[in-house]
Each structure stands twice: as C-alpha cells, then as structure tokens.
Amino acid sequence: MSDTRVVWSEFKGSIRAEMKLSAKAEYGVRAMAILAIYYQTGPLPLREIAEQENISLNFLEQIFPALRRKGLILSVRGSRGGYMLSRPPTEINIGDIVRAVEGPITPVDCLSENGGEPCCDRREGCLTRQVWEKLRDKINDVLDNVSLDELVDFKPANAIRPQGGV
C-alpha cells in the first residue's frame, strides 16, 4: 500500500499506523466504475467522468494513462471520443485497477517486487514477514475477487448513481 501514514490517535495519546489506498487508487476505481456503467454506450469523455464523480479533471488525466498502458481502457479520438473499457466489466477486477495505478499491493516495503533484491538482510529470519505476506495475500484476494460488474451491480439503498446512469 503506497499511502501508509502514522497519525495521532485520540486513544490515550498513542500513535497508530493507518494503511490506506491512495487517492489515485480510489479515484481510478471510481472512474472505472463509471466506464462500467456506460460500457454498452461507447466512449465517455474524461470531463463527464470527472463531473459525475466530482474528481478533478487534471487528476484523472494523470491516472488514465496508467490504466491505458495496462490495457484496461481504450481511448477513442474525435468529436465523439473519450474512454471505454477494453473488455467487459466482468473481466476487470478491482485489483487490476489498483495495481495499474499503484503497482504491487504490499503492506510493507520488503514484500515489494523490486527486481528480486532483498530489502534487508533479515529476509530469511524475519519473525514478522509471514504476517505481512498473509496480509498482502488477503488484500489481493479481496481486490482480485470483485469485478467491476459486481461493483456497479451492488445497489445499497443510499447509493449515489451517476446522472443518466443505469
């Protein structure tokens, strides 16, 4: 996870670590959900996605090239151009999106895929490594087992649906 911060906790003045996905990951998933909703209608201008999700157009312009490089979206030029999913929403999972914009999903640096170089000399004898590996695997399992189709199909009573969406 790329955005791990230490924050001040209200509980007895202790310090706790908070693991969060970055805004790039969150907004990437939200934008892809909009493309999934409009999958059958053709390309959608980035401006429309930004407006519907109340995300900065400039920020989406930074995220979409990574999604395109990973083959998750296609760009269409011209007056009716925009972006569309490269394959059906059933075939794109949330893990694909997060990894496209963030890289590998790992809770600690020593599990990162950095060309095989160990991050420290404790790799083989590390007492905590097994916990971090299990956490990484569980996070990836959850994200890899939710498709865009499932995400947009979920309809809580108070869901905010895009204007003109399904």
N, C-alpha and C positions, 0 to 999 in steps of 0.2 A: 504494500500500500504506500503510495508515494507521499501522502499527506498525514504523517503521524506527528502530532504536536503534544507537548507537555502543557497542561493547563492547570490553573489553580482551582482546587476543589473546595466547595463550601463545607465539606465534611471534615471537621476538626483541623482545618488548615492544611490538609495533606496535599501532596502533588500526585496527580494521576496522569497516565498516558491515555490519549484518545486516538483511536485509529479511525480514520475517515478516508473515503474515496475523495479524490479531488473534484473541484467544480468541473473540470474538463470531462471527467468520467460521468458525473451526474448529468451534465448538460448534453453530453454525447448520447447517453441512453434516452433522455427525454426527446431529443431531436429525432433519433431513430424511431422512437415510438410514434411520432407524428408521421414519419415516412411510412411506417407500417399501416397506420390508419388509412392513409391515402394510397396504399400500394396499387390498387386497381385503377387509379385515376391518372397515372402518368407523373411526369416530373413536377416537383414543387419548388418554387423559388425559395432560396435561403431566407429572404426577407420575410416571407409568410411564416416559415417555421419559427423564426426569431420572434415575430409578433405574437403568434399563438402561444408560445411558451414563455414569453416575457424574458427572453435571453438576448443579450447584446449581439447584434449582427456581427460586429467585429470579432467577438469571442467565437461565434460559430464558424467564422471564416478561418480561424486558427485550428479548429477541431476537424472540419470536414476533409482537408487534405489527407490526414492520417486515416480516416475511415475509407477514403477512396483508394489510398495506397494498399490497404489491407483487403481490398476487393469487396467491401461491404456495401458500397454505394456506387452509383454511376452518375456522371454529370452529363447533362444534355445542354448544348449551346442553343442560342437563338431566342426569339421572342417568346416562345412557349417552353423555354428551357428551365432548368433547375436541377434538382437532385431526386434520385429514386433509389430504392433498394436494388441491389444487384441480383438478388434471389428472393424467393418467397419468405415472409416473416417467420414461417415455421422452421426455416433453415438457418436463421441467425439467432444466436443466443446472446444473453447479456454479457457473458464472459468474453465473447468475441469483441464486443464493442469496447469494454473496459480495457482489454489488452491492446486494442488498436490505438487507443489514445494515451494509455499509461505505460504500456509494456507489461512485463510479467507481474502477476499479482502475488506479492510476497510480504509477509508481515515484518520481516527483519532482513537487513541487507545481506546477511550471509547465505540466504537462500536464493538470491538473485542469480539469474543466468548471465554471468558476466564472462563468457568465454572459457569457463572451466577453471578460472583462477580462484583458489580458496580465499575467502575474505580475511581469515585469520589462521593462526597455527593451532587453534583448538578444535578444528572441524571434527576430527575423529573422536576426541574425548569430551566433546561438549555435552554437558548434562541437560541443557535446555533445548538443544536442537530438535529432538523428537517432538516436543510440544509445538514448536514453530512449524515443523513440517506437517503435523496433523492439522494445525490451524489453516495453513496455506491450502492443504488439500480440501478441507471442508468449505472454505470460502470459494475456491474454484469450482467445487462440486455444485454448490448452490447456484452460482452465476452461470455455470455451463448447462444447468438443467431447467432454465427458464428461457423460453424462446420469446422473441418479440411478439409473436402471435398470442402466446399466453399472457404476456404483459398487457397488451391492449384489450384482450378479452375480459380481463379482470375488471369488474364494474362495482366498486364499493358505492354505497348509497350517496356519498358526498363527492364522487369523482368529478374532477374538472375535465370536461371534454372540449376539444377544440371547436371553434365556431365552424359549422358546416360539416363537422366530422360525423363518424358513424356512431 
